[in-house]
């Protein structure tokens, strides 16, 4: 994604690192299969084989592993280019639209009940990850974790440094978070 708030872009990259870390994250289905048609959300139900939801299925897809019902709820609010038909509206799931919809969603203070960009600027990445973990369970504070969940605050800091550098903003703008800094004895 180009443009926008580097703090939110770094958060999006962190979510992607936890949810869809791979070569082609935008076309990734839950479980690792790839799809080629992103003209809409794939809506392919894949059986969950581990964890607390074993036996259920997931329609999670794309860089942010958004389930179909979530996409159908957020796309009408945040999609920049809906295709209006006679009786319905279609929302492309192409990479640029996945990014735009998630970017706008993360910026919506009414949805999350907090100002996520403000919390990120205050260095409160752990609070943000906790707030988002019911939506993205791999963030480590929900019902599931993965092998990198505990490293996500550090991954976010690395991504933020890259995003600030890419936009010629001072890296010193990063607010240190005491929870991420080892305490001296």
Secondary structure, 3 states (H helix, E strand, C coil): CCCCCHHHHHHHHHHHHHHCCCCCHHHEECCCCECCCCCCCCCCCEECCCCCCCCCEECCECCCCECHHHHHHHHHHHCCCCEECCCCEECCCCHHHHHHHHHHHHCCHHHHCCCHHHHHHCCCHHHHHHHHCCCCHHHCCCCCCCCCHHHHHHHHHHHHHHHHHHCCCCHHHCCCCHHHCCCCC
